[in-house]
Amino acid sequence: MRAGLRIVCASTRVCLSSRFQRSFSQKVEFKSKITQAVVYELPEALNLVKAFAVAKFDETVEVSCKLGVDPRKPNQMVRGVADLPHGLGKKVRIAVFAKGAKAEEAKAAGADVVGAEDLAEQIKGGDIKFDRVLATPDCMGIVGTVARILGPRGLMPNPKMGTITMDIGEAVETSKVGQVSFKADRHGTLAAPVGKVSFSSDALLDNISHLIRSIERARPQGATGQYFRSVHVSSTMGKGFRLNVKSTPFSAQK
């Protein structure tokens, strides 16, 4: 009789436990939906990002955008570069494919690695200690020999990104200051860093405004309807906050 009672009690506990778990899961899901539905003005969102950044290192602040495009169609691809006036808060290492006077120009502008065939051999050997690759048009034949290495790393020079140019000195200086590249993935989503948590809110706001303007300028002709579907700002280890795309800086682009 007692054994039967214990079995009944155990089954009751299991039933109550499963009901509690379902109820808890439903509450968590409900709260998550409410949080996702809240939108913030950019200044308020930046203050929240700073408040939730509690890591022991200086976290990177990132903006992610869901765009109203289908990059699988050739006339709806979004890619480009944005010049951030306050930089990214880190040293950007630049490699340049150039010869002769252009090579000297790149070195004078502060390029970390400059070369031609020798730089290609360095890359083939796995020595890739740089964050960005620039090239003059006459060196693209050499760059092509390492395209399979640079491409998957997002380092392949591209004229649309301003990384193939004869104004190599200016390109190096711009990249050093804080130029960030962006490209929409096959789902129409793109993400880009805009600085560090230690930056002032005004500096982050200024960088984000420049990024949004650059993304707007890259709007493809095939894009129809609402361009910025949703935009979030977050830090490396912190929480993301959805921005109001009907206000500044988005409304300034209409």
VOGU-3710 file (C-alpha; in Angstrom, 3 decimals, decimal comma):
1> mraglrivca> 0,000/0,000/0,000  2,815/2,402/0,958  4,738/1,460/-2,197  1,689/2,290/-4,267  1,352/5,614/-2,457  4,985/6,481/-3,185  4,461/5,717/-6,886  1,394/7,980/-7,003  3,276/10,792/-5,225  6,232/10,455/-7,572
11> strvclssrf> 4,026/10,597/-10,655  2,249/13,645/-9,209  5,598/15,416/-8,705  6,600/14,618/-12,295  3,283/15,985/-13,562  3,594/19,167/-11,486  7,238/19,571/-12,581  6,359/19,278/-16,284  3,493/21,767/-15,851  5,849/24,218/-14,128
21> qrsfsqkvef> 8,423/23,848/-16,901  5,796/24,506/-19,588  4,500/27,522/-17,701  8,033/28,865/-17,186  8,921/28,350/-20,865  5,767/30,159/-21,951  6,573/33,118/-19,670  10,162/33,319/-20,960  8,960/33,177/-24,567  6,316/35,838/-23,862
31> kskitqavvy> 8,874/38,171/-22,215  11,288/37,584/-25,090  8,635/38,632/-27,614  7,877/41,769/-25,607  11,591/42,667/-25,479  11,945/42,154/-29,234  8,914/44,365/-29,866  10,425/47,337/-28,000  12,253/49,856/-30,187  14,622/52,558/-28,987
41> elpealnlvk> 15,870/55,876/-30,227  19,579/55,655/-31,053  20,900/57,776/-28,123  18,862/55,732/-25,617  19,980/52,444/-27,174  23,639/53,473/-26,950  23,251/54,261/-23,253  21,735/50,807/-22,719  24,515/49,116/-24,697  27,079/50,797/-22,456
51> afavakfdet> 25,154/49,804/-19,329  24,951/46,137/-20,346  28,618/45,890/-21,422  30,137/44,321/-18,305  32,995/42,310/-19,841  36,520/42,888/-18,524  37,696/44,076/-21,952  36,715/47,035/-24,106  33,848/45,506/-26,101  33,230/46,356/-29,739
61> vevscklgvd> 29,934/48,049/-30,573  28,277/46,582/-33,664  25,316/47,534/-35,822  23,366/44,832/-37,664  20,766/45,596/-40,312  18,070/43,500/-41,935  17,506/45,072/-45,349  14,575/44,784/-47,728  16,655/43,194/-50,490  17,229/39,762/-51,991
71> prkpnqmvrg> 21,013/39,558/-52,657  20,481/36,363/-54,649  19,253/38,657/-57,423  22,080/40,466/-59,249  20,379/43,869/-59,048  19,841/43,713/-55,266  23,361/43,215/-53,920  24,447/45,611/-51,153  28,119/46,232/-50,461  30,355/49,198/-49,845
81> vadlphglgk> 32,579/51,049/-47,395  31,929/53,647/-44,713  34,400/56,200/-43,400  33,983/56,417/-39,631  35,143/59,844/-38,386  36,098/58,508/-34,948  37,719/55,282/-36,125  37,236/51,805/-34,698  39,404/52,071/-31,621  41,994/49,625/-32,885
91> kvriavfakg> 45,023/49,583/-35,145  44,184/48,533/-38,701  47,004/46,688/-40,488  47,172/47,435/-44,204  48,830/45,406/-46,976  49,299/47,002/-50,403  50,047/45,457/-53,792  51,950/48,157/-55,669  55,160/48,772/-57,587  57,594/51,644/-58,089
101> akaeeakaag> 56,396/55,114/-57,138  53,012/53,820/-55,963  54,746/51,421/-53,587  56,724/54,310/-52,113  53,522/56,346/-51,847  51,856/53,524/-49,904  54,809/53,250/-47,503  54,822/57,018/-46,918  51,097/56,878/-46,113  51,705/54,271/-43,411
111> advvgaedla> 51,013/50,902/-45,065  52,251/48,011/-42,917  53,197/45,684/-45,779  53,955/46,727/-49,365  54,970/44,453/-52,208  54,024/42,677/-55,403  55,195/39,145/-56,266  56,995/38,939/-52,909  53,776/39,834/-51,053  51,872/37,156/-52,983
121> eqikggdikf> 54,492/34,579/-51,945  54,179/35,735/-48,336  50,412/35,173/-48,491  50,832/31,743/-50,073  53,094/30,841/-47,169  50,310/31,640/-44,724  51,806/34,867/-43,401  48,653/37,015/-43,371  49,179/39,560/-40,616  46,939/42,333/-41,913
131> drvlatpdcm> 43,281/43,353/-41,805  42,841/45,002/-45,201  44,360/44,612/-48,664  44,667/47,417/-51,206  46,026/47,225/-54,741  46,766/49,349/-57,775  45,046/48,204/-60,988  48,334/47,129/-62,628  48,954/44,619/-59,804  45,631/42,798/-60,047
141> givgtvaril> 47,205/40,035/-62,113  49,453/39,261/-59,139  46,564/39,571/-56,690  44,652/37,027/-58,771  47,213/34,340/-57,910  46,168/34,522/-54,250  42,452/35,228/-54,782  41,465/31,827/-53,386  43,259/32,688/-50,163  42,129/36,286/-49,787
151> gprglmpnpk> 38,536/35,811/-50,975  37,244/33,549/-48,154  38,843/35,905/-45,617  37,055/38,925/-47,043  40,376/40,529/-48,029  40,144/40,423/-51,812  40,480/43,944/-53,300  37,390/45,182/-55,117  36,833/48,441/-57,040  33,343/48,837/-55,520
161> mgtitmdige> 34,926/48,786/-52,071  37,548/51,361/-53,009  40,365/48,883/-52,442  41,561/48,917/-56,062  42,748/52,431/-56,817  45,554/54,557/-58,180  45,091/56,989/-55,261  46,846/54,469/-53,064  48,204/56,957/-50,532  44,777/58,393/-49,802
171> avetskvgqv> 43,281/54,891/-49,614  45,871/53,832/-47,029  45,286/56,934/-44,898  41,501/56,503/-45,036  41,747/52,836/-44,091  44,035/53,663/-41,192  41,691/56,293/-39,788  38,678/54,003/-39,641  37,142/52,737/-42,845  34,841/49,759/-42,477
181> sfkadrhgtl> 33,479/47,565/-45,261  30,011/46,003/-45,302  28,250/43,409/-47,419  24,773/41,893/-47,177  24,640/38,115/-46,856  22,199/35,919/-48,783  19,482/36,713/-46,233  19,819/40,469/-46,722  21,543/40,960/-43,372  24,753/42,892/-42,814
191> aapvgkvsfs> 26,759/43,786/-39,734  29,610/46,215/-39,125  31,625/47,449/-36,134  31,281/51,128/-35,259  33,711/51,585/-32,365  34,284/50,582/-28,755  32,150/50,794/-25,618  34,742/53,216/-24,206  33,871/55,728/-26,965  31,635/58,601/-25,970
201> sdalldnish> 27,964/58,278/-26,935  28,375/61,230/-29,305  31,304/59,552/-31,095  29,367/56,291/-31,499  26,289/58,170/-32,704  28,405/60,015/-35,280  30,020/56,777/-36,515  26,650/55,033/-36,784  25,167/57,962/-38,701  28,012/57,771/-41,232
211> lirsierarp> 27,535/53,996/-41,564  23,776/54,348/-42,152  24,350/57,030/-44,792  26,854/54,773/-46,569  24,436/51,821/-46,516  21,726/54,083/-47,922  24,040/55,230/-50,725  24,645/51,560/-51,542  20,899/50,939/-51,995  20,555/48,874/-55,193
221> qgatgqyfrs> 18,189/49,919/-57,964  16,272/46,681/-57,609  15,358/47,356/-53,970  11,694/48,207/-53,459  9,617/48,941/-50,382  11,125/49,559/-46,960  14,922/49,417/-47,147  15,818/49,221/-43,428  13,532/46,471/-42,130  15,164/46,250/-38,699
231> vhvsstmgkg> 18,373/47,524/-37,132  19,994/46,450/-33,855  22,942/47,820/-31,917  24,871/45,674/-29,441  28,264/45,081/-27,859  30,442/41,974/-28,160  29,137/40,242/-25,035  26,112/42,407/-24,289  22,451/42,596/-25,172  21,154/43,864/-28,519
241> frlnvkstpf> 18,641/46,701/-28,776  16,329/47,310/-31,698  16,362/50,820/-33,147  13,460/52,909/-34,350  14,071/53,023/-38,108  11,468/55,795/-38,505  13,649/58,305/-36,666  17,107/59,868/-37,085  19,502/58,874/-38,595  17,240/56,688/-40,770
251> saqk> 14,587/59,316/-41,436  17,298/61,701/-42,654  17,971/59,351/-45,563  14,435/59,570/-47,019
//
